């Protein structure tokens, strides 16, 4: 690549935040990748130029926890598909998503992953990858090396959902067998940590007592049901040496378990989500089934511990856990928390909430805000330095963030087709202004401009560079 060649794009005068550094600089793009960063004024020859003065220039955000309709039977009831879901993501500043993909019982792992990649290649607006769901099937577990060869390096396990998961819940024997293979082949094991036997027992007990209103939902999934399985996951990690990642951490006791395990030198990583940082069980009392997520929204004390953990890098990643159910399916369970589907639409607001309630509120530094949605997930999931950074040679996934934008969440004005938001009426500061995916316009002031099929699959590298992640042992 010759520096004398004109640039395709030059983003001028913004505050560039990437890889823990903040500086005023120009960012140049050529051939879909970052061609240079100049602190003393960049080249003037560019086919297109954008003035980012007064704005933040950062890598496009990565949502490492994303659900949509992937063709699997249970996901077919989602309110969105890879097109509408990734359009929502792009509207919020996200340029890459990692989708949870599960097959049907007995379906070979390469078959259902391949089907997802084929579908998403036709429908996705952002770039995409997959987390592979692991069922309690020995033949599927033996196929884990095949998934890694396909560029899928992360594998999801459930302790909960024994009644509703359509055969997804594993036991410790399955987990240990899978973790041996994951460790050997350079992958990462992901865990939804809630003890299903505890939650089922408590749900039955509440049901017998007629306590099925949403004021009782939190009692059915207490902090200790999460913390117990986090602790058990740490033991499985210690037994196998397999790196683990706790998804959607919500309880302060879980944070304590993660920090203690990392202090013992275990390869333990964690994420949380904006809903656990910015909402409490009061939102469930207000919104009922629309706010039914798992783990549940908890207390202000839990949220404050999570904010501190994110700020210190003990919880490295913030993902959305976007899961947009149809409103009619949620509303059908207004009188019984047990019957409502789990999940809420949130990807469009993920970066907004983290910036407004984190940076603007003084809970997070600007550098840590950017890292939590860019470099940390990119490193953990084998995308770095192709994604999650603005260093020369990286994909030109660029987000210009307007820190001065002030706006109010209105579901009717959001892109996602679910038509509701449990953040309705919240006033926010900061908003995605412009973005590019591999150097091509994704988001403009007119909205999302990329078409379905613009997104490409991201093949991930095994054994990601965990040593570079904030908080890594």
C-alpha positions as CSV (number, residue, x, y, z in Angstrom):
1,X,0.0,0.0,0.0
2,X,1.6,3.3,-1.1
3,X,1.2,6.3,1.1
4,X,1.2,8.6,-1.9
5,X,-2.1,7.1,-3.1
6,X,-5.1,9.2,-2.3
7,X,-7.3,8.1,0.6
8,X,-10.8,6.9,0.2
9,X,-11.9,8.6,3.4
10,X,-10.3,11.1,5.8
11,X,-12.0,11.7,9.2
12,X,-10.5,15.0,10.4
13,X,-10.1,16.8,13.7
14,X,-11.9,14.3,16.1
15,X,-10.8,13.0,19.5
16,X,-9.6,9.6,18.6
17,X,-10.0,7.0,21.4
18,X,-8.6,3.5,20.8
19,X,-6.5,1.0,22.7
20,X,-6.5,3.1,25.9
21,X,-5.2,6.2,24.2
22,X,-7.0,9.6,23.7
23,X,-5.6,12.1,21.2
24,X,-6.8,14.6,18.7
25,X,-6.0,13.1,15.3
26,X,-7.1,12.5,11.7
27,X,-7.9,8.9,10.6
28,X,-7.4,7.8,7.0
29,X,-9.0,4.9,5.2
30,X,-7.8,3.2,2.0
31,X,-9.1,-0.1,0.6
32,X,-11.4,-0.8,3.5
33,X,-8.7,-0.7,6.2
34,X,-7.2,2.0,8.4
35,X,-4.3,3.6,6.4
36,X,-3.0,6.0,9.0
37,X,-3.6,8.2,12.0
38,X,-2.0,11.6,12.0
39,X,-1.8,13.9,15.1
40,X,-0.3,16.8,13.2
41,X,-2.8,16.9,10.3
42,X,-3.3,14.2,7.8
43,X,-3.0,14.1,4.0
44,X,-5.4,16.4,2.2
45,X,-6.0,14.1,-0.8
46,X,-9.0,12.0,-0.1
47,X,-12.1,11.0,-2.1
48,X,-14.3,11.8,0.9
49,X,-13.7,13.9,4.0
50,X,-15.6,14.3,7.2
51,X,-15.1,17.0,9.9
52,X,-15.3,15.3,13.3
53,X,-14.3,18.4,15.3
54,X,-15.8,18.2,18.8
55,X,-16.7,14.5,18.4
56,X,-15.3,11.2,19.5
57,X,-13.8,8.9,16.9
58,X,-13.6,5.3,18.0
59,X,-13.7,1.8,16.6
60,X,-17.1,0.5,15.7
61,X,-18.7,-1.2,18.7
62,X,-18.8,-5.0,18.9
63,X,-21.9,-6.6,20.6
64,X,-20.6,-9.8,21.9
65,X,-24.0,-10.9,23.3
66,X,-26.7,-10.9,20.6
67,X,-29.9,-12.9,19.9
68,X,-32.2,-12.9,16.9
69,X,-34.1,-15.4,14.8
70,X,-31.4,-17.8,13.5
71,X,-33.8,-20.5,12.1
72,X,-33.8,-22.6,15.3
73,X,-37.4,-23.3,16.3
74,X,-37.4,-21.4,19.6
75,X,-35.7,-18.3,18.0
76,X,-38.3,-18.2,15.3
77,X,-40.7,-16.3,17.7
78,X,-38.3,-13.4,17.9
79,X,-39.6,-10.0,16.8
80,X,-36.6,-9.5,14.5
81,X,-34.4,-11.3,12.0
82,X,-30.7,-10.7,11.1
83,X,-31.7,-7.7,8.9
84,X,-33.9,-5.8,11.4
85,X,-31.7,-6.8,14.4
86,X,-28.4,-5.7,12.8
87,X,-30.1,-2.5,11.5
88,X,-30.9,-1.8,15.1
89,X,-27.3,-2.5,16.1
90,X,-26.0,-0.2,13.4
91,X,-28.3,2.6,14.5
92,X,-26.7,2.4,17.9
93,X,-23.1,2.5,16.7
94,X,-22.5,-1.3,16.6
95,X,-20.6,-2.6,13.5
96,X,-20.1,-6.3,14.5
97,X,-22.4,-8.7,16.3
98,X,-21.7,-12.2,17.7
99,X,-25.0,-14.2,17.6
100,X,-25.8,-17.2,19.8
101,X,-26.6,-20.1,17.4
102,X,-28.2,-23.3,18.6
103,X,-29.2,-26.3,16.5
104,X,-32.1,-28.6,16.9
105,X,-31.7,-31.8,18.8
106,X,-29.4,-34.2,17.0
107,X,-28.4,-31.6,14.3
108,X,-24.7,-31.7,13.5
109,X,-22.8,-28.7,14.7
110,X,-21.2,-27.8,11.4
111,X,-24.6,-28.0,9.7
112,X,-26.4,-25.5,12.0
113,X,-23.5,-23.1,12.1
114,X,-23.1,-23.3,8.4
115,X,-26.8,-22.6,7.9
116,X,-26.6,-19.5,10.1
117,X,-23.6,-18.1,8.3
118,X,-25.3,-18.6,4.9
119,X,-28.5,-16.9,6.1
120,X,-26.7,-14.0,7.8
121,X,-24.5,-13.5,4.7
122,X,-27.7,-12.7,2.8
123,X,-29.5,-10.7,5.5
124,X,-27.0,-9.0,7.9
125,X,-26.2,-5.3,7.7
126,X,-23.3,-5.4,10.1
127,X,-20.4,-7.9,10.2
128,X,-21.2,-11.0,12.3
129,X,-19.9,-14.1,13.9
130,X,-21.4,-16.8,16.1
131,X,-21.2,-18.4,19.5
132,X,-22.0,-22.1,19.3
133,X,-24.6,-23.4,21.7
134,X,-23.6,-26.8,23.3
135,X,-26.3,-29.4,23.8
136,X,-25.9,-32.4,26.1
137,X,-25.1,-34.7,23.2
138,X,-21.8,-36.5,23.1
139,X,-21.7,-36.5,19.3
140,X,-22.1,-32.8,19.1
141,X,-19.5,-32.2,21.8
142,X,-17.0,-34.2,19.8
143,X,-17.6,-31.8,16.9
144,X,-16.2,-28.8,18.8
145,X,-12.9,-28.9,16.9
146,X,-14.8,-28.6,13.6
147,X,-16.5,-25.4,14.8
148,X,-13.1,-23.9,15.7
149,X,-11.9,-24.9,12.2
150,X,-14.9,-22.9,10.9
151,X,-13.7,-19.8,12.8
152,X,-16.2,-20.2,15.7
153,X,-14.1,-20.2,18.9
154,X,-16.7,-19.7,21.7
155,X,-19.2,-22.2,23.1
156,X,-22.2,-21.5,25.3
157,X,-23.4,-23.6,28.2
158,X,-26.6,-23.4,30.3
159,X,-27.2,-24.4,33.9
160,X,-30.8,-23.1,33.8
161,X,-33.8,-23.3,31.5
162,X,-34.4,-27.0,32.3
163,X,-38.1,-26.6,31.4
164,X,-38.0,-24.2,28.4
165,X,-34.7,-24.8,26.7
166,X,-35.7,-27.5,24.3
167,X,-32.8,-29.7,25.4
168,X,-30.0,-27.1,25.9
169,X,-29.3,-27.6,29.6
170,X,-26.0,-29.5,30.1
171,X,-24.7,-31.3,33.2
172,X,-21.2,-31.1,34.7
173,X,-20.1,-34.3,32.8
174,X,-21.0,-32.6,29.5
175,X,-19.3,-29.4,30.5
176,X,-16.1,-31.1,31.5
177,X,-15.9,-33.2,28.3
178,X,-16.5,-30.1,26.2
179,X,-14.1,-27.9,28.1
180,X,-11.3,-30.4,27.6
181,X,-11.8,-30.0,23.9
182,X,-12.2,-26.3,24.0
183,X,-9.0,-25.8,26.0
184,X,-7.1,-28.2,23.7
185,X,-8.1,-26.4,20.6
186,X,-7.8,-22.8,21.8
187,X,-11.5,-21.8,22.4
188,X,-13.4,-20.1,25.1
189,X,-16.3,-21.6,27.2
190,X,-19.3,-19.2,27.9
191,X,-21.6,-19.8,30.8
192,X,-25.1,-18.6,31.6
193,X,-24.9,-18.9,35.4
194,X,-28.2,-19.6,37.1
195,X,-28.8,-22.9,39.0
196,X,-31.8,-24.3,37.3
197,X,-32.8,-26.6,40.1
198,X,-32.9,-23.7,42.5
199,X,-34.9,-21.5,40.2
200,X,-37.3,-24.2,39.3
201,X,-37.9,-25.1,42.9
202,X,-38.5,-21.5,43.9
203,X,-40.8,-20.9,40.9
204,X,-42.9,-23.9,41.9
205,X,-43.0,-22.8,45.5
206,X,-44.2,-19.3,44.5
207,X,-46.7,-20.8,42.1
208,X,-48.2,-23.1,44.8
209,X,-48.6,-20.0,47.0
210,X,-50.3,-18.1,44.2
211,X,-47.5,-15.6,44.0
212,X,-47.1,-15.3,40.2
213,X,-47.3,-11.5,39.8
214,X,-44.2,-9.7,38.6
215,X,-43.5,-8.4,42.1
216,X,-42.4,-12.0,42.9
217,X,-40.2,-12.6,39.8
218,X,-37.0,-11.6,41.4
219,X,-37.6,-14.0,44.4
220,X,-37.6,-16.9,41.9
221,X,-34.1,-16.2,40.7
222,X,-32.1,-14.9,43.6
223,X,-28.5,-13.7,43.6
224,X,-27.2,-16.9,45.1
225,X,-28.7,-19.0,42.3
226,X,-26.3,-17.1,40.0
227,X,-23.3,-17.0,42.4
228,X,-23.5,-20.7,43.1
229,X,-23.0,-21.6,39.4
230,X,-20.4,-18.9,38.9
231,X,-18.5,-20.6,41.8
232,X,-19.0,-24.0,40.2
233,X,-17.8,-22.7,36.8
234,X,-14.6,-21.5,38.5
235,X,-14.0,-25.0,39.8
236,X,-14.6,-26.5,36.3
237,X,-12.1,-23.9,34.9
238,X,-9.6,-25.0,37.5
239,X,-10.1,-28.7,36.7
240,X,-9.7,-28.3,33.0
241,X,-7.6,-25.1,32.5
242,X,-10.2,-24.0,30.0
243,X,-10.7,-20.2,29.8
244,X,-14.2,-19.2,30.8
245,X,-16.4,-16.2,30.2
246,X,-19.4,-15.4,32.4
247,X,-22.2,-13.9,30.3
248,X,-24.5,-11.1,31.6
249,X,-23.1,-11.0,35.2
250,X,-25.8,-9.4,37.3
251,X,-25.2,-10.2,41.0
252,X,-22.6,-8.6,43.3
253,X,-21.8,-12.0,44.8
254,X,-20.9,-13.2,41.3
255,X,-18.4,-10.4,40.9
256,X,-16.7,-11.5,44.1
257,X,-16.4,-15.0,42.8
258,X,-14.9,-13.8,39.5
259,X,-12.4,-11.5,41.2
260,X,-11.3,-14.3,43.7
261,X,-10.8,-16.8,40.9
262,X,-8.8,-14.4,38.9
263,X,-6.6,-13.7,41.9
264,X,-5.9,-17.4,42.0
265,X,-4.5,-17.2,38.4
266,X,-7.5,-18.7,36.7
267,X,-8.3,-17.6,33.1
268,X,-11.7,-16.1,34.0
269,X,-13.5,-13.3,32.1
270,X,-16.8,-11.7,32.4
271,X,-19.4,-9.3,30.8
272,X,-22.4,-7.5,32.1
273,X,-25.1,-5.6,30.2
274,X,-26.6,-2.1,30.3
275,X,-29.8,-3.3,31.8
276,X,-28.0,-4.6,34.9
277,X,-26.0,-1.4,35.2
278,X,-28.9,1.1,34.8
279,X,-32.1,-0.6,35.9
280,X,-33.4,-2.4,39.0
281,X,-36.3,-4.6,39.8
282,X,-38.4,-1.5,39.9
283,X,-38.5,-1.7,36.1
284,X,-40.1,-5.1,36.4
285,X,-42.7,-3.7,38.6
286,X,-43.4,-1.0,36.0
287,X,-43.1,-2.9,32.8
288,X,-44.1,-6.5,33.9
289,X,-43.4,-9.1,31.2
290,X,-41.6,-6.5,28.9
291,X,-38.8,-6.4,31.6
292,X,-38.6,-10.1,32.2
293,X,-34.9,-11.0,31.5
294,X,-32.7,-13.7,32.9
295,X,-30.8,-13.2,35.2
296,X,-33.4,-10.8,36.5
297,X,-33.0,-7.1,37.1
298,X,-31.7,-6.8,40.7
299,X,-31.0,-4.0,43.1
300,X,-29.1,-0.7,43.2
301,X,-26.4,-2.3,45.3
302,X,-25.8,-4.9,42.6
303,X,-25.7,-2.2,39.9
304,X,-23.1,-0.1,41.9
305,X,-20.8,-3.2,42.3
306,X,-21.1,-3.9,38.6
307,X,-20.2,-0.3,37.7
308,X,-17.1,-0.5,39.9
309,X,-16.2,-3.8,38.3
310,X,-16.5,-2.5,34.8
311,X,-14.5,0.6,35.7
312,X,-11.7,-1.5,37.1
313,X,-11.7,-4.0,34.3
314,X,-12.8,-6.8,36.5
315,X,-15.8,-7.2,34.2
316,X,-14.1,-6.6,30.9
317,X,-17.0,-6.5,28.4
318,X,-20.4,-4.9,28.1
319,X,-22.7,-6.7,25.7
320,X,-26.4,-6.1,25.1
321,X,-28.1,-9.5,25.5
322,X,-30.5,-8.1,22.8
323,X,-33.5,-10.5,22.5
324,X,-36.5,-8.8,21.0
325,X,-39.6,-10.8,21.6
326,X,-42.9,-10.0,20.0
327,X,-45.0,-7.8,22.2
328,X,-48.1,-10.0,21.9
329,X,-46.1,-12.9,23.3
330,X,-45.0,-10.8,26.2
331,X,-48.4,-9.2,26.9
332,X,-50.1,-12.6,26.9
333,X,-48.4,-13.3,30.2
334,X,-49.4,-10.1,32.0
335,X,-50.8,-12.0,35.0
336,X,-48.2,-14.7,35.4
337,X,-44.4,-14.1,35.3
338,X,-43.8,-17.8,34.7
339,X,-45.4,-17.7,31.2
340,X,-43.6,-14.7,29.7
341,X,-40.7,-15.3,27.3
342,X,-37.3,-14.0,28.4
343,X,-35.6,-11.1,26.8
344,X,-35.9,-7.4,25.8
345,X,-34.7,-5.3,22.8
346,X,-31.7,-3.3,23.7
347,X,-28.8,-3.4,21.2
348,X,-29.8,0.0,19.7
349,X,-29.3,1.6,23.2
350,X,-26.3,-0.4,24.4
351,X,-23.5,2.1,23.6
352,X,-25.8,5.1,24.4
353,X,-26.6,3.8,27.9
354,X,-23.0,3.0,28.7
355,X,-21.8,6.4,27.6
356,X,-24.6,8.4,29.2
357,X,-24.8,6.6,32.5
358,X,-21.1,5.7,32.6
359,X,-18.9,8.5,31.1
360,X,-21.3,11.4,31.5
361,X,-22.3,10.3,35.1
362,X,-18.6,10.0,36.1
363,X,-18.6,6.3,36.6
364,X,-16.3,5.4,33.7
365,X,-13.4,7.0,32.0
366,X,-13.7,7.6,28.3
367,X,-11.0,5.1,27.6
368,X,-12.7,2.3,29.6
369,X,-16.0,3.0,28.0
370,X,-14.5,2.5,24.5
371,X,-12.5,-0.5,25.6
372,X,-15.5,-2.3,27.0
373,X,-17.3,-2.4,23.6
374,X,-14.3,-2.6,21.3
375,X,-10.9,-3.9,22.1
376,X,-11.9,-6.2,25.0
377,X,-14.5,-8.2,23.1
378,X,-12.3,-8.2,20.0
379,X,-9.4,-9.7,22.0
380,X,-11.4,-12.2,23.9
381,X,-13.2,-13.5,20.8
382,X,-10.3,-13.7,18.5
383,X,-11.1,-10.7,16.3
384,X,-8.2,-8.4,17.4
385,X,-6.5,-6.6,15.7
386,X,-8.8,-6.9,12.7
387,X,-11.7,-5.5,14.8
388,X,-11.9,-3.4,17.9
389,X,-9.1,-1.0,17.1
390,X,-8.1,1.8,14.8
391,X,-4.5,0.8,14.3
392,X,-3.1,0.7,10.8
393,X,-4.3,-2.3,8.9
394,X,-7.4,-2.9,10.9
395,X,-10.8,-3.0,9.3
396,X,-12.0,0.5,8.9
397,X,-14.9,0.1,11.2
398,X,-15.2,3.7,12.5
399,X,-17.8,5.2,14.7
400,X,-18.1,9.0,15.2
401,X,-19.8,9.6,18.5
402,X,-21.5,12.9,19.2
403,X,-21.0,13.6,22.9
404,X,-23.2,16.6,23.0
405,X,-26.4,15.0,21.6
406,X,-29.2,15.1,24.1
407,X,-32.3,13.0,23.4
408,X,-35.1,11.0,25.0
409,X,-35.8,7.3,24.3
410,X,-39.0,6.8,22.5
411,X,-39.8,3.3,21.3
412,X,-41.7,4.6,18.3
413,X,-38.6,6.4,17.1
414,X,-36.3,3.4,17.5
415,X,-35.4,1.1,14.5
416,X,-36.1,-2.2,16.1
417,X,-39.5,-3.6,15.1
418,X,-40.4,-4.9,18.6
419,X,-42.1,-1.5,19.2
420,X,-41.4,-1.2,22.9
421,X,-38.5,-0.3,25.2
422,X,-38.1,-0.6,28.9
423,X,-36.0,2.6,28.7
424,X,-39.0,4.6,27.4
425,X,-38.7,8.2,28.5
426,X,-35.1,8.1,29.6
427,X,-33.0,11.1,28.8
428,X,-29.6,10.3,27.4
429,X,-26.5,12.2,26.4
430,X,-24.4,11.2,23.5
431,X,-25.4,9.4,20.3
432,X,-23.9,7.6,17.2
433,X,-23.5,10.2,14.5
434,X,-21.7,8.5,11.6
435,X,-20.2,5.1,11.1
436,X,-18.4,3.0,8.4
437,X,-18.0,-0.7,8.1
438,X,-14.8,-1.7,6.3
439,X,-14.6,1.8,5.0
440,X,-18.2,1.8,3.5
441,X,-20.9,4.0,5.0
442,X,-23.1,2.3,7.5
443,X,-24.8,5.0,9.5
444,X,-25.2,8.6,8.3
445,X,-27.2,11.5,9.6
446,X,-30.1,10.2,7.5
447,X,-30.0,6.8,9.3
448,X,-28.7,3.3,8.5
449,X,-27.8,3.3,4.8
450,X,-26.3,-0.2,4.3
451,X,-28.4,-2.9,2.7
452,X,-29.0,-6.5,3.8
453,X,-26.0,-8.6,2.8
454,X,-23.5,-5.8,3.4
455,X,-22.3,-7.7,6.5
456,X,-19.6,-10.3,6.2
457,X,-18.7,-13.2,8.5
458,X,-15.7,-12.7,10.7
459,X,-13.6,-15.8,11.1
460,X,-12.0,-15.7,14.5
461,X,-8.6,-16.9,15.6
462,X,-8.3,-19.7,18.3
463,X,-6.5,-18.9,21.6
464,X,-7.2,-15.1,21.5
465,X,-4.6,-12.9,23.1
466,X,-6.1,-12.8,26.5
467,X,-3.0,-11.3,28.1
468,X,-4.0,-7.9,26.5
469,X,-7.5,-7.8,27.9
470,X,-8.1,-5.5,30.9
471,X,-8.3,-7.5,34.1
472,X,-6.9,-10.6,32.6
473,X,-4.8,-12.8,34.9
